[in-house]
Amino acid sequence: MKLARELSKRGTGQTLYILDEPTTGLHFADIQQLLDVLHQLRDQGNTIVVIEHNLDVIKTADWIVDLGPEGGSGGGEILVSGTPETVAECEASHTARFLKPMLK
């Protein structure tokens, strides 16, 4: 709802949007709609930071920062950052293992 309200405002193309797990509870079709909106915001010059585990979202990112190697106290280190293709090649990344087949 907050995102819909934000989209109704006149944009400046200089806004930073931060979304934490925005796909939680969404249907697959709704995730695609969310991605369309996020890409539209990006194309208008805005910056979007998304904390997400959904690979359908991750694979469309312009830039990924992958933290790990594990969760919680076993993580917190930047394993790799770059395009989805770059991240997919990182042997230390659990994300890479699942992302790589999706990029083929």
SVG drawing of the C-alpha trace seen along z (x, -y; Angstrom):
<svg xmlns="http://www.w3.org/2000/svg" viewBox="-2 -16 37 41">
<polyline fill="none" stroke="black" stroke-width="0.4" points="0.0,0.0 2.8,-2.4 4.5,-1.7 1.2,-2.4 0.9,-5.7 4.5,-6.5 4.0,-5.8 1.1,-8.2 3.4,-11.1 5.2,-13.1 8.7,-11.6 12.0,-13.4 14.1,-10.5 16.3,-11.1 14.6,-8.9 16.2,-6.0 13.8,-3.2 14.7,-0.5 12.5,2.7 13.0,5.6 11.7,8.9 8.9,7.3 7.8,10.6 6.8,12.2 3.2,13.4 2.9,12.4 1.5,14.6 3.8,15.3 1.9,12.9 2.1,10.2 5.9,10.6 6.1,9.9 4.0,6.8 6.3,5.7 9.3,6.2 7.7,4.2 7.2,1.3 10.7,1.5 12.2,1.5 10.1,-1.5 11.3,-3.4 14.9,-2.5 14.4,-3.6 13.2,-7.0 16.6,-7.4 15.8,-6.3 17.9,-4.0 16.3,-0.8 17.9,1.4 16.0,4.7 16.8,7.2 15.5,10.4 15.9,14.2 13.5,14.8 15.7,15.8 13.1,14.4 13.9,11.0 17.6,11.5 18.2,12.6 16.7,9.3 19.0,7.1 21.4,4.7 23.8,5.3 23.9,7.8 25.7,7.8 25.8,11.4 26.4,11.8 27.4,15.0 28.7,17.6 26.0,18.6 23.1,16.8 23.2,15.2 26.5,15.4 28.0,17.5 27.6,14.7 27.9,11.0 30.8,11.0 30.5,9.8 31.2,12.9 30.8,11.3 29.2,8.2 28.4,7.6 26.0,8.5 23.9,11.7 26.3,13.4 29.3,12.4 27.6,13.6 26.6,16.9 30.3,17.7 31.3,17.3 32.1,20.7 31.8,19.6 28.2,18.3 25.1,20.4 23.1,18.0 25.3,18.7 24.6,22.4 20.8,21.7 21.2,18.6 23.5,20.0 20.9,22.5 18.3,19.7 20.5,17.6 20.9,20.2"/>
</svg>
